[in-house]
Amino acid sequence: MNSADVVVIGSGATGSLVAARLGTAGRKVVVLEAGPPRELGELYSSTIWSRKLKWQGAPVRVEGANPVPHAFEAGFGRGGSALHHYACWFRLHREDFRTATLYGKGLDWPIDYDDLRPYYDALQSEIGVSGDADQEIWRPPGAPYPMPPQPIFRQGEIIAEGFKRAGGHVAPLPMAINSIEYRGRPACIQDGWCDAGCPTGALANPITIFGAALQRARVEIRYHSEAARLLTDASGRRVRFVEYVDANGIRRRIGANLVVISAFAVQTPRLLLNSANESHPKGLANSSGLVGCYFMSHGAVNLYGMFAERTDNYLGRSGGQLFSQDSYQKDARPGDVGGYTWRIGNALKLADLGGIANARVDLFGPALKDFINKAAVHLGTMSALSDNLPSRENRVELTAEKDRHGIPLAKVTHTLGPDATRSLEAATAEGRNILNAAGAQEAWSAPIRTEHLMGGTVMGRDAAKSVTNGYGQTHDVENLYIAGPGLFPTSGAVNPTFTASALAARAADYILKSNR
């Protein structure tokens, strides 16, 4: 097929969703995926295997005081980064959509929570989310989860007691992982290897959720096909062709009536900037000059406690067992805007313990060996994920370097804002108190880090201040849409996949209803 009704760039969570929706509705859809094909049976529970699922494309240069771990966060091949995601499926809160209006900082979304609520509700039923909405005292309104919560193991129970003694609350972590058999997929076996992919089908990744629908709709997926440029008509208002490089290094073109870029928060701006032409001299869909700007990553900090009793920390899920949003409110600290979510009781593996030891520079030689032996049996962990306000200075831009196909490399500059930094400092102090209250013999924190990739092609009402409208349709090019967390004007303090998926489902409905 040298032309299609729709070309989708990227086969991750949102790309697969949009392709399945539009293909099922009868559109001829072609997906361009830069990486290889994958099947569930090819996923193996090992640290080495997990690395194979991460980014393997052109290098991404990173700068700033808090550089992003792009190679870890991004995916490569069928399923994208959602093939190794932890499936923590939180909703944004109402205030996350209106930080500029409510707090005088950040950006407002062009939509609000009620616009996404029906898509949150529908997706959690379609895909399968486990949790307990009644225990989530912080949760915005919505339908109850279709599955009961995941089991809590000893590590989670111990830390939950610390929250209780400190006057806090916890609830089962909502996860796109089956706690029971659901829609023909089995329950999770609780082996803690989510990061390496889930071969059983219990975890909701794009292969498991959309694979059959894509096949039934005869959606064509072209693997090892890296999008290089988008070519417009003479008016510059419509994309006519997607130029891509195939597995043999040959440049090819495919015509399209509509294009959806779902290449994640770094590669999407890179493609738009590399598609500059006479009509769009600063890059495609970039009349605002904001393509690549307002790039965001959450701030995060890990807390650890060593306990006298066994924690059974090898059991459970990579994302955790419980969570707390007692400190989610954005105005909890005078002068700052931003809160955080605790994710509690992450499943740990031997390789994780080696990395955890890096947070303890006092350990080496026999002391390090003793630490790992003890940590394998007695360690408990939790992490705080903090809000991070958008900054125009955090951005994706092209460099003078080029990859093997002659496409300029991307550079990501990122520094956490002062609000996020102070939020993480508060979380670190609170986390130590909670672990001590739980009975930890010792408690410590790792250095502040970043997590998740968002922004860079933000949505908004004003074409001069954003890249797309509330449906992900670019202001400048009428048949060009963007899907994924790159659309986020603000980050919230929760994992982004659920919201990115809800936005993609809403965009697909809009495309079909408007007959685009």
C-alpha positions in Angstrom: 0.0 0.0 0.0 1.6 3.3 -1.2 -1.1 5.4 0.3 -3.5 5.1 3.2 -6.4 6.9 4.7 -4.4 7.2 7.9 -0.7 6.9 8.7 0.1 6.5 12.4 3.8 7.0 13.4 4.6 4.9 16.4 3.0 1.7 17.7 3.1 2.5 21.5 0.1 2.9 23.8 -1.5 5.8 22.0 -0.4 4.9 18.4 -1.9 1.4 18.7 -5.1 2.7 20.3 -5.7 5.2 17.5 -4.8 2.7 14.8 -7.1 0.1 16.3 -10.0 2.6 16.6 -9.7 4.0 13.1 -9.0 0.7 11.5 -12.0 -0.9 13.1 -14.1 2.0 11.8 -13.1 1.0 8.3 -10.2 3.3 7.6 -7.1 2.0 5.8 -4.4 2.4 8.3 -0.7 2.0 8.1 1.5 2.2 11.2 5.2 3.1 10.8 7.3 1.7 13.6 11.0 2.4 13.8 11.8 -0.8 15.8 11.3 -4.5 15.3 8.1 -6.6 15.7 7.6 -8.4 19.0 5.3 -11.1 20.4 4.4 -11.9 23.9 6.2 -15.2 23.7 9.4 -13.4 23.1 9.3 -11.6 26.4 11.6 -13.0 29.1 11.8 -12.2 32.8 15.4 -11.0 33.0 17.3 -7.7 33.5 19.2 -8.3 30.2 15.9 -8.7 28.3 14.4 -5.6 29.8 17.2 -3.6 28.3 16.3 -4.8 24.9 12.9 -3.2 25.1 14.3 0.3 25.8 15.3 2.9 23.2 17.7 1.6 20.5 17.2 4.4 17.9 19.3 7.4 17.2 21.1 8.8 20.3 19.4 11.6 22.2 21.6 14.2 23.8 20.6 15.4 27.2 21.5 18.5 29.2 20.3 20.5 32.1 20.6 20.3 35.9 18.2 17.3 35.9 18.7 15.5 32.6 16.1 13.0 31.6 16.8 9.2 31.3 15.5 9.0 27.7 17.0 5.6 26.9 15.2 4.1 29.9 11.9 5.8 29.5 11.4 5.4 25.7 10.7 2.1 23.9 11.7 0.7 20.6 9.6 -1.7 18.5 6.1 -3.0 18.7 4.4 -1.7 21.8 6.8 1.2 22.4 7.5 2.2 25.9 4.2 0.7 27.1 5.7 -2.7 26.5 7.9 -2.2 29.6 5.7 0.3 31.5 4.7 -0.4 35.1 0.9 0.0 34.4 0.2 2.4 37.3 -3.0 3.9 35.9 -3.9 7.0 37.9 -6.3 9.8 36.8 -5.2 13.4 36.8 -7.1 15.5 39.4 -9.4 18.4 38.5 -6.9 21.1 39.5 -4.2 19.6 37.2 -6.1 21.0 34.2 -6.2 24.6 35.5 -2.9 25.5 37.3 -2.6 28.9 35.7 -6.1 29.9 36.6 -6.1 28.5 40.1 -2.5 29.1 41.2 -1.0 31.6 38.8 1.7 29.2 37.6 2.0 26.8 34.7 -0.4 26.4 31.8 -4.1 25.6 31.6 -5.3 22.7 29.5 -7.9 23.5 26.7 -10.1 20.7 28.3 -11.0 19.8 31.9 -11.5 16.6 33.9 -15.1 16.1 32.8 -14.0 16.0 29.2 -11.8 13.0 29.9 -13.9 11.3 32.6 -16.0 9.2 30.2 -12.8 8.1 28.5 -11.1 7.2 31.7 -14.3 5.2 32.7 -14.6 3.4 29.3 -10.9 2.6 29.0 -10.5 1.1 32.5 -13.4 -1.3 31.6 -12.1 -2.1 28.1 -8.5 -2.6 29.1 -9.0 -3.8 32.6 -7.8 -1.9 35.7 -7.6 -3.3 39.2 -8.1 -1.2 42.3 -10.5 0.0 45.0 -12.1 3.4 44.3 -13.7 3.5 47.7 -10.4 3.5 49.4 -9.0 6.2 47.1 -10.2 9.1 49.2 -8.3 11.5 46.8 -9.7 10.2 43.5 -11.9 12.5 41.3 -15.3 11.1 40.5 -15.6 8.2 38.1 -16.8 4.6 37.7 -15.5 1.9 40.1 -12.7 -0.3 38.8 -13.8 -3.4 37.0 -11.5 -5.7 39.0 -10.7 -6.0 42.7 -7.3 -4.7 43.8 -4.0 -6.5 43.6 -2.8 -8.5 46.6 -0.7 -6.7 49.3 2.4 -8.5 50.5 4.4 -8.1 53.6 6.5 -5.2 52.3 3.4 -3.2 51.6 1.8 -4.1 54.9 4.8 -2.9 56.9 5.1 0.5 55.2 1.3 0.9 55.3 1.6 0.6 59.1 4.1 3.5 59.0 1.7 5.7 57.1 -1.0 4.9 59.7 1.2 5.7 62.6 2.2 8.9 61.0 -1.5 9.9 60.5 -1.6 9.1 56.8 -3.7 7.1 54.4 -2.9 4.5 51.8 -5.0 2.6 49.1 -4.3 -0.2 46.7 -2.4 1.1 43.7 -4.7 1.2 40.6 -3.0 -0.9 37.9 -3.7 -1.9 34.3 -2.8 -5.4 35.5 -5.3 -8.2 36.0 -5.9 -9.2 39.6 -8.4 -11.9 38.4 -9.0 -13.5 35.0 -10.4 -10.7 32.8 -11.6 -10.8 29.2 -9.7 -14.0 28.5 -6.5 -12.8 30.0 -5.0 -14.4 33.2 -4.4 -12.9 36.6 -0.9 -11.6 37.4 1.4 -14.2 38.9 3.1 -11.5 41.1 6.7 -12.2 40.1 7.7 -8.6 39.8 9.1 -8.6 36.3 6.8 -5.9 34.7 9.8 -4.0 33.6 10.9 -6.8 31.3 7.5 -7.1 29.6 4.7 -9.5 30.6 4.5 -12.7 28.5 1.4 -14.0 30.3 -0.9 -11.2 29.1 -1.9 -10.1 32.6 -0.4 -6.6 32.1 -2.2 -4.3 29.6 0.4 -3.6 27.0 -0.4 -2.6 23.3 0.2 -6.2 22.0 -2.1 -7.7 24.6 -4.9 -5.0 24.3 -4.8 -4.0 20.7 -3.1 -6.8 18.8 -6.2 -8.7 17.9 -8.1 -5.6 16.9 -5.3 -4.4 14.7 -5.2 -7.8 13.0 -9.0 -7.9 12.5 -9.0 -4.4 11.0 -6.2 -5.3 8.7 -4.0 -2.5 9.9 -0.6 -2.8 8.3 2.4 -2.3 10.5 5.7 -1.5 8.8 8.5 -2.3 11.2 12.1 -1.0 11.0 10.5 2.1 9.3 11.8 5.4 10.7 9.8 8.5 9.9 12.1 11.2 8.6 9.9 14.1 7.3 6.4 15.1 6.6 5.8 16.7 3.3 2.9 19.1 2.8 1.0 20.4 -0.2 1.8 23.8 -1.7 -0.5 25.6 0.7 1.3 24.1 3.7 -2.1 23.3 5.3 -2.2 19.6 4.7 0.4 16.8 4.9 0.5 14.8 1.6 3.3 12.3 2.3 5.3 10.8 5.1 8.9 10.1 4.1 10.5 7.3 6.0 13.6 5.1 5.9 13.0 1.4 5.6 15.0 -1.5 7.0 17.4 -1.4 4.1 18.1 2.3 4.5 16.1 3.3 1.5 14.0 6.5 1.7 10.4 5.9 0.8 7.1 7.9 0.8 3.6 7.0 1.7 0.6 9.2 0.9 -1.9 9.9 3.6 -5.2 11.7 4.0 -4.5 12.0 7.7 -1.4 11.6 9.8 -1.2 10.9 13.5 2.3 11.3 15.2 2.6 9.1 18.2 6.3 8.9 18.5 6.6 10.0 22.1 7.7 13.3 23.6 11.2 13.6 22.1 10.9 12.0 18.6 7.6 13.9 17.8 9.2 17.4 18.1 12.3 16.0 16.3 10.2 14.9 13.3 8.2 18.2 13.2 11.4 20.4 13.4 13.1 18.3 10.7 10.0 18.8 8.4 10.6 22.5 8.0 9.7 23.9 4.5 8.9 27.2 2.8 5.4 27.3 4.4 6.8 26.2 7.8 10.3 27.6 8.0 10.6 27.0 11.8 9.3 23.4 11.6 6.0 21.9 10.8 3.1 23.1 12.9 5.4 25.5 14.6 4.0 29.0 13.9 3.9 29.5 17.7 7.6 28.7 18.0 6.7 26.2 20.7 7.4 22.9 19.1 9.9 21.3 21.5 9.1 23.8 24.3 7.5 23.0 27.7 9.1 19.6 27.8 8.5 18.1 31.2 9.7 15.2 33.3 8.4 14.4 36.8 10.7 14.8 39.7 11.1 11.6 41.8 12.9 10.4 44.8 13.3 6.8 46.2 13.2 6.1 49.9 14.5 2.9 51.5 14.1 1.2 54.9 15.9 -1.8 56.3 13.7 -3.8 58.6 14.3 -6.6 61.1 11.5 -8.8 59.7 11.3 -10.3 56.2 9.7 -8.0 53.7 9.2 -10.5 50.8 10.2 -7.7 48.5 10.6 -9.9 45.5 6.8 -10.4 45.3 4.3 -8.1 43.6 4.6 -5.6 40.7 7.4 -3.3 39.6 5.1 -0.3 40.1 4.2 -1.0 43.7 1.4 -2.3 45.9 -0.1 0.8 47.5 -0.1 4.5 47.1 -0.9 7.7 48.9 -1.9 11.1 47.7 -2.2 12.8 51.1 0.3 15.3 49.8 -1.0 15.7 46.3 -2.6 19.1 46.8 -0.7 21.8 44.9 -0.9 24.5 47.5 0.2 22.4 50.6 3.4 24.5 51.0 3.1 28.3 51.0 4.6 29.9 47.9 5.0 26.6 46.1 2.7 24.9 43.5 3.0 21.1 43.3 2.3 18.0 45.2 3.4 14.4 45.0 2.1 10.8 45.0 3.7 8.0 47.0 4.0 4.6 45.3 4.7 2.0 47.9 6.2 -1.5 48.0 7.9 -1.9 44.6 8.9 -5.5 43.7 12.7 -5.8 43.7 15.2 -8.0 41.9 18.9 -8.7 42.6 20.0 -6.2 39.9 17.8 -3.6 41.6 19.7 -4.1 44.8 23.0 -3.3 43.1 21.5 0.0 41.9 20.1 0.8 45.3 23.6 0.3 46.7 24.7 3.3 44.6 22.6 5.5 46.9 24.9 4.3 49.8 28.4 5.5 48.9 29.5 4.5 52.4 29.2 0.8 51.3 32.0 -1.0 49.6 33.8 -4.4 49.8 32.5 -6.8 52.5 30.0 -4.1 53.7 28.4 -4.0 50.3 28.1 -7.7 50.1 26.5 -7.8 53.6 24.1 -5.0 52.5 22.9 -6.9 49.4 22.5 -10.1 51.4 20.4 -8.3 54.0 18.5 -6.1 51.5 17.3 -9.2 49.6 15.3 -10.3 52.6 14.6 -7.2 54.7 14.4 -4.1 52.4 11.3 -2.0 51.9 11.0 0.8 49.4 8.7 3.6 48.2 9.0 6.5 45.8 7.5 10.0 45.6 6.5 11.3 42.2 6.2 15.1 42.1 4.5 17.6 40.0 6.8 19.7 37.8 5.5 23.0 36.3 6.2 23.6 32.6 9.0 25.9 31.7 9.7 27.1 28.1 13.4 26.7 28.7 13.0 22.9 29.1 12.9 21.9 25.5 13.7 19.5 22.6 15.7 20.9 19.7 17.8 19.7 16.8 21.5 19.5 16.9 24.2 19.8 14.2 24.9 16.0 14.6 23.1 13.6 12.3 22.2 10.0 12.6 23.1 7.3 10.0 20.2 8.4 7.9 21.2 12.0 7.8 18.5 13.1 10.2 19.6 15.7 12.9 19.8 14.3 16.4 17.5 15.6 19.2 18.8 17.4 22.3 16.7 17.6 25.4 17.4 20.3 28.0 15.7 19.7 31.3 15.9 21.2 34.8 13.4 20.7 37.6 11.7 23.9 38.7 12.1 25.3 42.2 8.6 24.2 43.2 9.3 20.6 42.2 12.6 20.6 44.0 11.1 21.9 47.3 8.3 19.4 46.9 10.8 16.5 46.7 12.7 17.9 49.7 9.5 17.7 51.7 8.7 14.2 50.4 12.2 13.0 51.4 11.7 14.2 54.9 8.2 12.8 55.1 9.3 9.5 53.7 12.1 9.0 56.3 9.6 9.7 59.0 7.1 7.2 57.6 9.8 4.5 57.3 11.0 5.1 60.8 7.4 5.0 62.1 7.1 1.6 60.3 10.0 0.3 62.4 12.9 0.6 60.0 16.3 0.0 61.6 17.6 2.6 59.2 16.1 4.7 56.5 17.7 6.7 53.7 16.9 8.3 50.3 18.5 8.2 46.9 19.4 11.4 45.0 16.5 13.2 43.3 15.9 11.9 39.8 13.5 12.4 36.9 10.8 10.1 35.5 8.5 10.1 32.5 8.6 12.2 29.3 5.9 14.8 28.6 5.2 18.0 26.8 7.1 19.4 23.8 3.9 19.7 21.7 1.4 21.1 24.1 -2.3 21.5 23.5 -4.1 24.8 24.0 -6.9 27.1 22.8 -4.7 29.8 21.5 -2.6 28.9 18.3 0.0 31.5 19.3 0.6 29.7 22.7 0.3 26.0 21.8 0.9 23.5 19.1 -2.5 21.6 19.0 -6.1 22.0 20.0 -7.8 20.0 22.6 -8.1 17.0 20.3 -4.4 16.9 19.4 -5.1 18.4 16.0 -2.3 20.8 15.1 -3.3 24.4 14.7 -1.3 24.9 11.5 -1.9 21.7 9.6 -5.5 20.5 9.4 -4.9 16.8 8.7 -2.0 16.4 11.2 -2.7 15.1 14.7 -0.4 14.3 17.7 -1.0 11.7 20.3 0.8 10.9 23.5 2.0 12.6 26.6 3.8 15.2 24.5 0.4 17.0 24.5 0.4 17.6 28.2 0.5 21.3 29.2 1.2 20.3 32.8 2.5 17.0 34.3 0.3 16.4 37.4 1.9 14.1 39.9 0.9 10.7 38.5 2.1 8.3 35.8 0.9 9.6 32.4 -0.2 6.5 30.4 -3.8 6.5 31.5 -4.4 10.1 30.6 -2.4 9.9 27.3 -4.7 6.9 26.4 -7.8 8.8 27.3 -6.7 11.7 25.1 -6.0 9.4 22.2 -9.4 7.7 22.5 -11.1 11.1 22.6 -9.1 12.2 19.5 -10.1 9.1 17.6 -13.8 9.7 18.3 -13.4 13.3 17.1 -11.7 12.2 13.9 -14.4 9.7 13.1 -17.3 12.0 14.0 -15.9 14.9 11.9 -15.3 12.5 9.0 -11.7 13.6 8.7 
